[in-house]
Structure formats: C-alpha cells, structure tokens
C-alpha cells in the first residue's frame, strides 16, 4: 500500500581527497600493528603494481599535459600575455627560492638523518607476491624535451591537426588521473604507512609531517605578504587592504582545493581591490593556469625535507635548476586536487633522483597541505593583477585585453 521512493534514500557522501588520505594514513598505522605478514604482502603487491604503473604513465603525463599547455599560452593577447606570464613565472620562481632558503635554514635543525627515516623506502623482509614490469615508453627527460618541442612548435605554426591530437591526449591523461590515479592514491598511501608501521618508522615520519606543515604554513603567509607589499608599491595601493579583501578567495580555495572553482570569487575580489574589470577578467583565469607559487613552495620544501631525511647533501646548485624546471612544468598541472604534484613527479624523478618510495611520500606530504597551496596560488593572483593593471593603465583596455577568451582554460591546484 505504501510505496517508498528508493532514490530518496540514495544519499552519497562525497569525501575529498584530503580526508581520504588522512583516513588512509591512520588506517595504515593501525592495521600495521596487527595485520599478518600474508595480508601485508598483498598490500605490498598492490603498491608495487601501482608504483610501476605510475612510472609508466609519468612520461605520457608530461607530454600530454605540458605540450598542449605551452601551445595554448602562445595564442592571444600579445604583450599582455607576455607580461602576465612573466610575472606569474617570476612569482613562482621567487616562492621556490624563498621556500628553499627558509627550509635549508630550518629543516637541518628539525630533521635528524641519524634516525634513518629514509628506511621507509625499504620493504624489509616482506616482498610482493609477484611483480609486473611496466617500462615507460621513454625516459622522463626525453618526455620533457619532446613536450617543450611540440608545445613551442604548435604555438609558432598555429596548426590545428597536431594540436587536436595533443588535446585529445590531454583529455585521456586527465581521465587517467581523475579516474585511476587519484582514487587509488589513498590505497597506495595506506600501503606506504602500513609498511612503515611494520618497519617501525611511522611515528618518526608523522613527527616530520607536523614540523614540515608548520614551517610551510609560515612560509606561505610570509610570501603572500611580500607579494602584496610589492603589488602595493607598484600599484600605489594599500597592501594590507588588498590582502584583507583577497582573504575571501583564500578561504574559498581552502574549502574547494581547486583554482577552477575559486575563479569567480577570485575575480570578484580582484575587482574590489581596484583592478579594472577587463584586466581582471584576463589575468585571473590565466594565472589560475600559470601562477603556482604555493604549489611550488610546498614541493620544494617537501623535496628538501626528504633529501635531508635520506642523509644526502643539499646544495643550491642542485635545487636552482630543479626550481626553474618545476616552474615551467607546473603549467601542466591538471585542475584536480593533487594535480600539481602529479605534474611534478617527472622532474622530481629526473632531476633529484627520487624513486617510487620517495615519490609516494612526496604525494602524501603534498596532499596533506594541498588546500593551503591552492589558497596561496589564487590569493597571489590578485597581486599579479594589480601589477598588470598598473603597467597597462595607459593602454586602451578594450584592444589590449579582450582578444583572449577566459573560457575553457585549464586550471591548477
């Protein structure tokens, strides 16, 4: 007599990536206390297979994301595009070197290589049940060179056929990241911390996590303050007033973990701090693609921490090239939570010599702070917009700013 509509009861809870990673870390530590060796080996087998697949997909990820990203930057607004891109890259580089400087001074005081935390990379006596080799189609460096060559070439010739193929490849890579890699990352991180618990390293690594997160948050706050002070000096505006207004975008990005979802709020707040609407409409969506100060800052700090934990020597020369290359590679970061670290894996592997265990820990460290990096990125977009607006204040805004559409732009986290 009574009919219930079942679809009303089909309520799905959508968990973000960060809560799933936190649960995976906690579950890995707890399960490591009582899991039998046979079950641990099952998880280790999955981690070995997933790690091999990750190594296989990294070169394809670089070609599929970097090449079309560079090609799309070659179109449109001429001088305005060049100025905005130069400022975004400059801010990104500055954040990377600033992060390196502070981390190089503080991390050696906090991290003790004698604790041998680097042994998380070892599997101890437990081995996977089987291994399937997945050799990549090309090396990481070959993929980077190929991506830059194709991207610059497509930007110059403005061809449509090759670009269409590369855009299709980018869509495929995006699907692989969204449908396969990102959903399986929590299980992969669960396996990493399960293995660390079995090896007795989990407590040490968690202690390192807490210290690194505090330092990086302080670096982020200092970098944002410097960006807006510079923008205030150039634009003739109150930096604290601007930063206060942009904190709405910062808070929004903390919740969404996505530059794409935050663009409307960032655009509104950028106009509120005095940037012309047509300039803000160009700069904000573009900077959501190419300005990644917060993401670069986190990756540099986390990479340096892992190198110190591994007992390796740290040099500015080693990181200078890495930071410069990272700033370019970040353009390829897809607009999904954790997308920036996925785009950076190839550079970490090729320039810093990170293996699968180090890359896995980088992913865990980065995702634990993902929302803070995204928030720093979008907030700094306002500072860049103020500088661009000042430089173009004597230009005709209609002719200078409308050629490039703000729709369908790839955005980053």
C-alpha positions in Angstrom: 0.0 0.0 0.0 2.8 2.3 0.9 5.5 2.8 -1.7 8.8 4.2 -0.8 10.9 6.0 -3.3 14.2 4.4 -3.0 16.1 7.1 -4.9 15.4 9.5 -2.0 17.4 7.2 0.2 20.4 7.0 -2.1 22.4 9.7 -0.4 26.1 9.6 -1.3 28.7 11.1 0.9 31.4 12.7 -1.2 34.8 12.7 0.5 37.5 15.0 -0.6 41.0 13.7 -1.3 42.5 15.1 1.9 40.1 13.3 4.3 40.6 10.1 2.4 44.4 10.5 2.7 44.1 11.2 6.4 42.0 8.1 6.8 44.5 6.1 4.8 47.4 7.2 6.9 45.6 6.4 10.1 44.3 3.0 8.8 47.8 2.1 7.6 49.3 2.8 11.1 46.5 0.9 12.9 46.5 -2.1 10.6 50.3 -2.3 10.7 50.0 -3.2 14.3 48.0 -6.5 13.8 48.0 -7.4 10.0 49.5 -10.8 9.4 52.5 -10.9 7.0 50.5 -12.6 4.3 48.0 -9.7 4.2 50.8 -7.1 4.3 52.3 -8.8 1.3 49.0 -8.4 -0.6 49.1 -4.7 0.0 52.8 -4.5 -0.9 52.0 -6.3 -4.1 49.4 -3.7 -5.0 51.8 -0.9 -4.2 54.4 -2.4 -6.4 52.0 -2.7 -9.3 50.6 0.8 -8.8 54.1 2.2 -8.5 55.2 0.6 -11.7 52.1 2.0 -13.5 52.9 5.4 -12.1 56.4 5.1 -13.5 54.9 4.1 -16.9 52.4 7.0 -17.0 54.7 9.8 -15.9 56.3 10.4 -19.4 52.9 10.2 -21.0 51.6 12.6 -18.4 54.4 15.1 -19.2 53.8 15.0 -23.0 50.1 15.0 -22.7 49.8 18.0 -20.3 52.9 20.1 -20.9 52.8 20.3 -24.7 49.2 21.5 -25.2 49.6 23.8 -22.2 52.6 25.6 -23.7 50.8 25.7 -27.1 47.7 27.4 -25.7 49.9 30.0 -24.0 51.2 31.0 -27.4 47.9 32.4 -28.5 46.1 35.7 -28.0 46.8 38.9 -26.2 50.4 39.6 -27.1 52.1 41.9 -24.7 49.5 41.4 -22.0 50.0 37.7 -22.2 53.8 38.1 -22.1 53.7 40.4 -19.1 51.3 38.3 -17.1 53.2 35.1 -17.9 56.5 36.7 -16.9 55.1 38.0 -13.6 53.5 34.6 -12.8 56.7 32.7 -13.6 58.7 35.3 -11.6 56.5 35.0 -8.6 56.6 31.2 -8.9 60.4 31.2 -9.0 60.7 33.6 -6.2 58.4 31.4 -4.0 60.5 28.4 -4.9 63.9 30.0 -3.9 62.3 31.6 -0.8 61.0 28.2 0.3 64.4 26.7 -0.4 66.2 29.4 1.7 63.9 29.1 4.7 63.8 25.3 4.6 67.5 25.0 4.2 68.0 27.0 7.3 65.3 25.4 9.5 65.0 21.7 8.3 68.5 20.6 9.3 67.7 21.8 12.9 64.4 19.8 12.9 65.2 16.7 10.9 67.8 14.2 12.1 69.2 11.9 9.3 70.6 9.6 12.0 67.1 8.5 12.7 67.3 6.7 9.4 63.8 7.7 8.4 64.8 7.1 4.9 64.3 3.4 5.6 60.7 3.8 4.7 61.9 3.2 1.2 62.8 -0.4 2.1 60.4 -3.3 2.1 62.2 -5.1 4.9 61.9 -8.9 4.7 58.4 -8.8 3.2 58.2 -8.9 -0.6 55.3 -8.7 -3.1 53.8 -11.9 -4.3 54.5 -11.0 -7.9 55.7 -8.1 -9.9 54.6 -7.0 -13.4 57.2 -4.9 -15.2 55.8 -1.7 -16.9 58.7 0.0 -18.6 57.9 3.6 -19.7 57.9 4.3 -23.4 60.6 7.0 -23.0 62.7 8.5 -20.2 61.4 11.4 -18.2 64.0 13.8 -19.7 63.1 12.7 -23.2 59.4 13.4 -22.4 60.2 16.9 -21.2 62.2 17.7 -24.3 59.5 16.3 -26.5 56.8 18.2 -24.7 58.7 21.5 -24.9 59.5 21.0 -28.6 55.9 20.1 -29.6 54.4 22.8 -27.4 56.6 25.6 -28.8 56.2 24.3 -32.3 52.4 24.2 -32.1 52.4 27.8 -30.7 54.5 29.0 -33.6 52.8 27.3 -36.5 49.3 27.6 -35.1 48.5 24.2 -36.6 45.2 22.6 -35.8 45.7 18.9 -36.6 48.5 18.0 -34.3 47.1 20.3 -31.6 43.8 18.4 -31.8 45.6 15.2 -31.3 47.5 16.6 -28.3 44.3 18.0 -26.8 42.7 14.5 -27.1 45.8 13.0 -25.4 45.5 15.6 -22.6 41.9 14.6 -22.1 42.9 10.9 -21.9 45.6 11.8 -19.3 43.2 13.9 -17.3 40.8 10.9 -17.2 43.6 8.5 -16.1 44.5 10.9 -13.3 40.9 11.6 -12.2 39.5 8.0 -12.6 42.5 5.9 -11.8 45.5 7.6 -10.1 43.6 10.0 -7.7 41.1 7.3 -6.5 43.8 4.8 -5.9 46.2 7.2 -4.2 44.7 6.7 -0.7 45.1 2.9 -1.0 48.7 3.4 -2.2 49.4 5.7 0.8 47.7 3.2 3.1 50.2 0.7 1.9 53.2 3.0 2.4 52.2 3.7 6.0 51.3 0.1 6.6 54.8 -0.9 5.6 56.3 1.9 7.6 54.4 0.7 10.7 55.7 -2.8 10.2 59.2 -1.4 9.9 58.7 0.8 13.0 59.1 4.1 11.1 55.5 5.5 11.1 55.8 7.6 14.3 59.0 9.2 13.2 57.6 10.2 9.8 54.4 11.6 11.3 56.5 13.8 13.6 58.3 15.0 10.5 54.9 15.7 8.8 53.8 18.0 11.7 57.1 20.0 11.7 57.1 20.5 7.9 53.4 21.6 7.8 54.0 24.3 10.4 57.1 25.7 8.6 55.4 25.7 5.2 52.4 27.5 6.5 54.6 30.2 7.9 56.5 30.4 4.6 53.2 30.8 2.8 52.0 33.6 5.0 55.3 35.5 4.6 55.3 35.0 0.8 51.8 36.4 0.4 52.7 39.4 2.5 55.7 40.1 0.3 53.7 39.7 -2.9 51.1 42.2 -1.8 53.7 44.7 -0.5 55.4 44.6 -3.9 52.0 45.0 -5.7 51.1 47.9 -3.3 54.4 49.7 -4.1 53.9 49.3 -7.9 50.2 49.9 -8.0 50.1 52.6 -5.4 47.6 50.8 -3.2 47.5 49.7 0.5 48.9 46.1 0.6 47.1 45.2 3.8 43.7 46.4 2.4 44.3 44.3 -0.7 45.4 41.2 1.2 42.4 41.6 3.6 40.0 41.6 0.6 41.7 38.7 -1.1 41.4 36.5 2.0 37.8 35.7 0.9 39.4 33.9 -2.1 41.9 32.3 0.2 39.2 30.9 2.4 37.2 29.7 -0.6 40.2 27.9 -2.0 40.8 26.2 1.3 37.4 24.6 1.0 37.3 23.8 -2.7 41.0 22.8 -3.1 40.5 23.9 -6.7 41.6 27.1 -8.6 38.9 26.4 -11.1 36.1 26.5 -8.5 37.6 29.6 -6.9 37.9 31.7 -10.1 34.5 33.6 -9.7 35.4 34.6 -6.1 39.0 35.5 -7.0 37.7 37.6 -9.9 35.2 39.4 -7.8 37.7 40.2 -5.0 40.3 41.3 -7.6 37.9 43.9 -9.0 37.1 45.0 -5.4 40.8 45.9 -4.8 40.7 48.3 -7.7 41.8 46.2 -10.8 39.9 47.1 -14.0 37.3 44.5 -14.8 38.6 43.8 -18.3 42.2 43.3 -16.9 41.0 41.1 -14.1 38.9 39.0 -16.5 42.0 38.2 -18.4 44.6 37.9 -15.7 42.7 35.8 -13.1 41.8 32.8 -15.3 45.2 32.8 -16.9 47.0 32.9 -13.6 44.9 30.0 -12.4 46.9 28.1 -15.0 50.4 29.5 -14.8 50.8 31.0 -11.3 51.6 28.3 -8.8 53.6 30.0 -6.0 52.0 28.0 -3.3 52.3 24.7 -5.1 56.0 25.3 -6.0 56.7 26.4 -2.4 55.3 23.1 -1.0 57.0 20.8 -3.4 60.4 22.4 -2.9 60.1 22.3 0.9 58.9 18.7 0.9 61.6 17.5 -1.6 64.3 19.2 0.6 62.9 17.5 3.7 63.0 14.1 2.1 66.6 14.7 0.9 67.7 15.7 4.4 66.0 12.7 5.9 67.8 10.5 3.4 71.1 11.8 4.7 72.1 13.3 1.3 73.9 16.6 0.8 71.8 19.6 -0.1 73.1 22.3 -2.5 71.7 25.4 -4.0 73.1 24.4 -7.4 71.1 21.2 -7.3 67.8 23.0 -6.5 68.3 26.0 -8.7 67.8 24.0 -11.9 65.1 22.0 -10.3 63.1 25.1 -9.2 63.4 26.7 -12.7 62.2 23.5 -14.4 59.5 23.0 -11.8 58.1 26.5 -12.6 57.6 25.5 -16.2 56.3 22.0 -15.5 53.7 23.4 -13.1 51.8 24.9 -16.1 50.9 21.2 -16.9 49.2 20.6 -13.6 45.6 19.5 -14.1 42.7 21.2 -12.3 42.1 18.4 -9.8 43.2 18.1 -6.1 46.8 16.9 -6.1 47.2 17.7 -9.8 50.4 19.9 -9.2 52.3 17.1 -7.5 51.3 14.6 -10.3 52.8 17.0 -12.9 55.9 17.4 -10.8 56.7 13.7 -10.4 58.8 13.6 -13.6 61.0 16.5 -12.6 61.4 15.0 -9.1 62.5 11.7 -10.6 64.8 13.1 -13.3 66.5 16.0 -11.5 66.5 14.9 -7.9 66.7 11.1 -8.4 63.6 10.3 -6.4 62.4 6.7 -6.6 58.9 5.3 -6.1 59.1 5.3 -2.3 60.3 8.9 -2.2 57.6 9.9 -4.8 54.9 8.2 -2.7 56.0 10.2 0.4 56.0 13.4 -1.6 52.4 12.7 -2.7 51.4 12.1 0.9 53.1 15.2 2.2 51.8 17.4 -0.6 48.2 16.3 -0.4 48.2 16.8 3.4 48.8 20.6 2.6 47.0 20.7 -0.8 44.4 23.3 0.1 47.0 25.7 1.6 49.0 25.7 -1.7 45.9 26.3 -3.8 44.8 29.1 -1.5 48.2 30.8 -1.8 48.1 30.4 -5.6 44.7 32.1 -6.1 45.3 34.9 -3.5 48.6 35.8 -5.2 46.7 36.1 -8.5 45.2 39.3 -7.1 48.7 40.8 -6.6 49.7 39.9 -10.1 46.5 41.5 -11.5 47.3 44.8 -9.6 50.8 45.0 -11.2 49.5 44.1 -14.7 46.7 46.7 -14.3 49.3 49.4 -13.4 51.5 48.5 -16.3 48.6 48.7 -18.7 46.9 51.7 -17.2 48.0 53.9 -20.1 46.8 51.4 -22.7 43.4 51.1 -24.3 41.8 48.3 -22.3 39.4 47.2 -24.9 42.0 46.4 -27.5 44.6 45.1 -25.1 42.6 42.7 -23.0 39.7 41.2 -25.0 41.4 39.0 -27.6 41.8 36.0 -25.3 38.7 34.2 -24.0 38.6 33.2 -20.4 36.5 30.2 -21.1 37.7 26.6 -21.2 41.0 27.3 -19.5 43.0 24.6 -17.8 43.3 25.4 -14.1 45.6 24.0 -11.4 45.8 23.2 -7.7 
